[in-house]
């Protein structure tokens, strides 16, 4: 793929791996990086948290997106809590519609410097009503990690290794924790690009592994890819831990982490791609994220052209 050579010009880009029809057809590490080596996927891990919540719902551990979170986090609620806290649901946390002020971006440092990240996230002032506009906040997905931990009595890392472990190639190499030992919901998770690709392929296959085991319900994946709200910064739809946008004429579902950690799924073309990048600069402000979307557009166009001629993509590196 000549695209792999051109992609090297994107200086922050570290790896690129593409699968079509379930097989890796393009793979390249740039500037000494390898697709088999663990790297921080940053907020792309929000899709993993969403998967764990969906599995917990399938298992009856959680009731579903409409379940209020206040009873699940009762001992972490602030004194004299705002009545709107009782209206926040699991679905609101997943879709970033809790209404609470963000703990990401400029507020991230203060949040992670607090002694209790769960209490701090719940104590943020309301900037909208629950179910209102999208307010991107890692605090929301961290609350989900806390809920999973409390409801199961197990860490989210243990749950991920148990519930997603049957997926061949899936492995979390490391994952940081908050001061109370709760694994960070939706950030600071490391896995290899190949492992992230395997996770994306699981979603492309509607929750079924290559050997036929169902790990996530098709209904949950459909709900996760439903654009429940819209990003005010990009105009892209946002579901449960996933963004949606058209690229090169195709409906694309993607996860996005700081610096340019990207997982793309294009169901109609049976296409999944992972791109990882340096975490030294924000991909949105530098334009790198837009460059990665454009690169994905080239990949889509190339695969679509092959498919239109009945040609299978050849493996390349």
C-alpha positions as CSV (number, residue, x, y, z in Angstrom):
1,X,0.0,0.0,0.0
2,X,1.6,3.3,-1.1
3,X,-0.6,4.9,1.6
4,X,1.7,3.4,4.2
5,X,4.7,5.3,2.7
6,X,2.8,8.6,2.4
7,X,1.6,8.2,6.0
8,X,5.2,8.4,7.3
9,X,5.1,12.1,6.6
10,X,2.7,12.5,9.5
11,X,5.4,13.1,12.1
12,X,3.4,12.3,15.3
13,X,2.2,9.0,13.7
14,X,3.8,5.9,15.3
15,X,1.9,2.9,14.0
16,X,-0.8,2.0,11.5
17,X,-2.5,-1.3,11.1
18,X,-5.5,-2.1,8.8
19,X,-7.7,-5.2,8.7
20,X,-10.1,-6.0,5.9
21,X,-12.5,-8.9,6.1
22,X,-10.9,-10.1,9.3
23,X,-7.3,-10.2,8.1
24,X,-4.5,-7.7,8.5
25,X,-3.8,-6.3,5.1
26,X,-1.5,-3.3,6.0
27,X,0.8,-2.8,8.9
28,X,3.6,-0.4,9.6
29,X,5.6,1.0,12.6
30,X,7.2,4.4,12.1
31,X,10.3,5.8,13.7
32,X,11.1,2.7,15.7
33,X,7.6,1.9,16.9
34,X,6.0,-1.6,16.5
35,X,2.3,-2.6,16.2
36,X,3.0,-5.4,18.7
37,X,4.4,-3.2,21.5
38,X,2.1,-1.7,24.2
39,X,1.3,2.0,24.0
40,X,-1.0,4.3,25.8
41,X,-4.3,4.5,24.0
42,X,-5.5,7.4,26.2
43,X,-9.2,8.1,25.8
44,X,-9.7,5.4,23.1
45,X,-10.0,3.2,26.2
46,X,-13.5,4.8,26.8
47,X,-14.8,2.3,24.2
48,X,-13.4,-0.5,26.4
49,X,-15.2,0.9,29.5
50,X,-18.4,1.0,27.4
51,X,-17.9,-2.6,26.4
52,X,-17.5,-3.7,30.1
53,X,-20.7,-1.8,31.0
54,X,-22.5,-3.5,28.2
55,X,-21.3,-6.9,29.3
56,X,-22.4,-6.1,32.9
57,X,-25.8,-5.2,31.6
58,X,-26.0,-8.5,29.6
59,X,-25.0,-10.4,32.8
60,X,-27.7,-8.6,34.9
61,X,-25.1,-6.9,37.1
62,X,-26.4,-3.5,35.9
63,X,-30.0,-2.8,34.8
64,X,-29.2,-0.8,31.7
65,X,-28.6,2.7,30.4
66,X,-31.6,4.1,32.2
67,X,-30.4,3.0,35.7
68,X,-29.8,6.0,38.0
69,X,-26.2,6.2,39.4
70,X,-26.9,7.9,42.7
71,X,-27.9,4.7,44.6
72,X,-24.7,3.0,43.2
73,X,-22.4,5.7,44.4
74,X,-24.4,6.8,47.5
75,X,-21.4,7.1,49.9
76,X,-19.4,9.3,47.4
77,X,-22.1,11.9,46.9
78,X,-21.2,15.4,48.1
79,X,-22.9,17.0,51.2
80,X,-26.2,18.5,50.3
81,X,-26.1,17.1,46.8
82,X,-27.7,18.9,43.9
83,X,-31.1,17.1,43.2
84,X,-30.0,16.7,39.6
85,X,-27.5,14.1,40.7
86,X,-30.4,11.7,41.2
87,X,-31.4,12.1,37.6
88,X,-28.0,11.1,36.1
89,X,-28.1,7.6,34.5
90,X,-25.5,5.1,33.3
91,X,-26.5,6.1,29.8
92,X,-25.8,9.7,30.5
93,X,-22.3,8.9,31.7
94,X,-21.6,6.8,28.6
95,X,-22.9,9.5,26.2
96,X,-21.3,12.4,28.0
97,X,-24.7,13.9,28.9
98,X,-24.4,13.9,32.7
99,X,-24.6,17.7,32.8
100,X,-21.7,17.9,35.2
101,X,-18.8,20.2,34.5
102,X,-15.9,18.6,32.7
103,X,-12.9,17.0,34.3
104,X,-11.0,16.9,31.0
105,X,-8.9,19.4,29.2
106,X,-7.9,22.4,31.3
107,X,-9.6,20.9,34.4
108,X,-8.0,17.5,34.2
109,X,-5.0,18.4,36.3
110,X,-7.0,19.6,39.2
111,X,-9.2,16.6,39.1
112,X,-6.4,14.0,39.2
113,X,-4.7,16.0,42.0
114,X,-7.8,15.6,44.2
115,X,-7.7,12.9,46.9
116,X,-10.8,11.1,45.6
117,X,-11.5,11.2,41.9
118,X,-15.0,9.7,42.3
119,X,-16.1,12.3,44.9
120,X,-14.5,15.1,42.8
121,X,-16.3,14.1,39.6
122,X,-19.7,14.0,41.4
123,X,-19.0,17.4,43.0
124,X,-18.5,19.2,39.7
125,X,-21.0,22.0,39.2
126,X,-23.8,21.4,36.8
127,X,-23.4,23.1,33.4
128,X,-26.5,21.6,31.8
129,X,-29.4,19.3,32.8
130,X,-28.8,15.5,32.8
131,X,-29.6,14.3,29.2
132,X,-28.7,17.7,27.8
133,X,-25.7,18.7,25.6
134,X,-22.5,16.7,25.4
135,X,-19.9,17.7,28.0
136,X,-16.8,15.6,27.4
137,X,-15.4,14.4,30.7
138,X,-13.2,11.6,31.7
139,X,-14.8,11.9,35.2
140,X,-18.0,10.4,33.7
141,X,-16.3,7.3,32.4
142,X,-14.3,7.0,35.7
143,X,-17.6,6.9,37.6
144,X,-18.5,3.9,35.4
145,X,-15.3,2.2,36.4
146,X,-16.1,2.8,40.1
147,X,-19.7,1.5,39.6
148,X,-18.4,-1.7,37.9
149,X,-15.9,-2.2,40.8
150,X,-18.5,-1.7,43.5
151,X,-21.2,-3.8,41.8
152,X,-18.9,-6.8,41.1
153,X,-16.4,-6.6,44.0
154,X,-13.7,-6.9,41.3
155,X,-11.4,-4.4,39.6
156,X,-12.2,-3.3,36.1
157,X,-8.8,-4.7,35.0
158,X,-9.9,-8.1,36.3
159,X,-13.2,-7.8,34.6
160,X,-11.6,-6.8,31.3
161,X,-9.3,-9.8,31.4
162,X,-12.1,-12.1,32.3
163,X,-14.9,-10.8,30.0
164,X,-12.8,-9.8,27.0
165,X,-9.9,-12.2,27.6
166,X,-11.5,-14.9,25.3
167,X,-10.9,-12.6,22.4
168,X,-7.7,-13.8,20.7
169,X,-5.1,-11.0,20.7
170,X,-6.8,-8.8,23.3
171,X,-4.6,-7.8,26.2
172,X,-4.3,-4.8,28.5
173,X,-0.6,-4.4,29.3
174,X,-1.0,-1.8,32.0
175,X,-3.6,0.6,33.4
176,X,-3.2,3.3,36.0
177,X,-5.4,3.6,39.1
178,X,-6.8,6.5,41.2
179,X,-5.9,7.1,44.9
180,X,-8.6,4.6,46.0
181,X,-7.2,1.9,43.6
182,X,-10.0,2.2,41.0
183,X,-8.7,1.7,37.5
184,X,-9.0,5.0,35.5
185,X,-12.2,4.8,33.6
186,X,-11.4,5.9,30.0
187,X,-7.8,6.9,30.2
188,X,-4.2,5.8,31.0
189,X,-4.6,2.3,29.6
190,X,-1.9,0.7,27.5
191,X,-2.3,-2.0,24.9
192,X,-0.7,-2.8,21.6
193,X,-2.1,-1.5,18.3
194,X,-2.8,-5.1,17.3
195,X,-4.7,-5.6,20.5
196,X,-6.8,-2.5,19.9
197,X,-7.4,-3.8,16.4
198,X,-8.7,-7.1,17.8
199,X,-11.1,-5.1,20.1
200,X,-12.3,-3.1,17.1
201,X,-12.9,-6.3,15.1
202,X,-15.0,-7.7,17.9
203,X,-17.3,-4.7,17.5
204,X,-17.3,-5.0,13.7
205,X,-18.4,-8.6,14.1
206,X,-21.3,-7.6,16.4
207,X,-19.7,-8.9,19.6
208,X,-18.7,-12.4,18.3
209,X,-15.1,-13.6,18.4
210,X,-13.6,-15.2,15.3
211,X,-14.1,-18.7,16.9
212,X,-17.8,-18.0,17.4
213,X,-18.1,-16.9,21.1
214,X,-20.4,-14.0,21.8
215,X,-18.8,-11.6,24.3
216,X,-21.0,-8.5,23.7
217,X,-24.6,-8.4,22.7
218,X,-25.4,-7.0,19.2
219,X,-28.0,-4.7,20.8
220,X,-25.3,-3.1,23.0
221,X,-23.1,-2.5,20.0
222,X,-26.0,-0.9,18.1
223,X,-26.8,1.3,21.1
224,X,-23.1,2.3,21.4
225,X,-23.0,3.4,17.8
226,X,-26.2,5.3,18.0
227,X,-25.4,9.1,18.0
228,X,-27.2,10.1,21.2
229,X,-25.6,13.5,21.1
230,X,-23.2,15.7,19.1
231,X,-19.8,17.1,19.8
232,X,-19.9,20.9,19.8
233,X,-16.3,21.0,18.6
234,X,-16.4,18.6,15.7
235,X,-20.1,18.1,14.9
236,X,-19.5,14.4,15.1
237,X,-22.1,12.1,16.7
238,X,-21.3,10.5,20.0
239,X,-22.8,7.3,21.3
240,X,-21.7,5.1,24.2
241,X,-17.9,5.6,24.2
242,X,-17.8,5.9,20.4
243,X,-17.9,8.8,17.9
244,X,-19.5,8.6,14.5
245,X,-18.8,10.6,11.3
246,X,-18.9,10.1,7.6
247,X,-15.5,9.7,6.0
248,X,-15.0,9.2,2.2
249,X,-18.7,8.5,1.8
250,X,-18.8,5.8,4.5
251,X,-20.3,5.8,7.9
252,X,-17.4,5.4,10.3
253,X,-17.4,4.6,14.0
254,X,-14.3,5.6,15.9
255,X,-12.6,5.9,19.2
256,X,-10.2,8.8,19.8
257,X,-7.5,9.3,22.4
258,X,-5.3,12.3,23.2
259,X,-2.4,12.8,20.7
260,X,-4.1,10.8,18.0
261,X,-4.8,7.3,19.3
262,X,-7.5,6.1,16.8
263,X,-9.6,3.0,16.3
264,X,-11.8,3.2,13.2
265,X,-14.5,0.7,12.2
266,X,-16.2,0.8,8.8
267,X,-18.9,-2.0,9.0
268,X,-20.0,-1.8,5.4
269,X,-16.5,-2.4,4.0
270,X,-15.6,-4.9,6.7
271,X,-12.7,-2.6,7.5
272,X,-11.0,-1.8,10.9
273,X,-8.0,0.4,11.4
274,X,-5.8,1.5,14.3
275,X,-3.5,4.5,14.3
276,X,-1.3,5.4,17.3
277,X,0.6,8.6,17.7
278,X,2.9,10.5,20.1
279,X,1.1,11.8,23.2
280,X,3.3,14.9,23.4
281,X,0.7,17.2,21.8
282,X,-3.1,17.4,21.5
283,X,-4.2,16.1,18.1
284,X,-7.2,18.4,17.8
285,X,-5.4,21.7,18.1
286,X,-2.4,20.7,16.0
287,X,-4.5,19.4,13.2
288,X,-3.1,15.9,13.5
289,X,-6.5,14.4,14.2
290,X,-7.8,15.8,10.9
291,X,-4.8,14.4,9.1
292,X,-5.6,11.0,10.6
293,X,-9.2,11.3,9.4
294,X,-7.9,12.2,5.9
295,X,-5.5,9.2,6.0
296,X,-8.5,7.0,6.9
297,X,-10.3,8.5,4.0
298,X,-7.5,7.3,1.7
299,X,-7.6,3.8,3.2
300,X,-11.4,3.7,2.7
301,X,-11.1,4.8,-0.9
302,X,-8.4,2.2,-1.6
303,X,-10.4,-0.7,0.0
304,X,-13.7,0.4,-1.7
305,X,-11.9,0.5,-5.0
306,X,-10.6,-3.0,-4.6
307,X,-14.0,-4.2,-3.5
308,X,-15.8,-2.6,-6.5
309,X,-13.5,-4.7,-8.7
310,X,-13.9,-7.9,-6.7
311,X,-10.3,-7.8,-5.7
312,X,-9.1,-8.8,-2.2
313,X,-6.6,-6.5,-0.5
314,X,-3.1,-8.1,-0.3
315,X,-1.1,-8.1,2.9
316,X,1.6,-5.5,2.9
317,X,3.9,-3.9,5.4
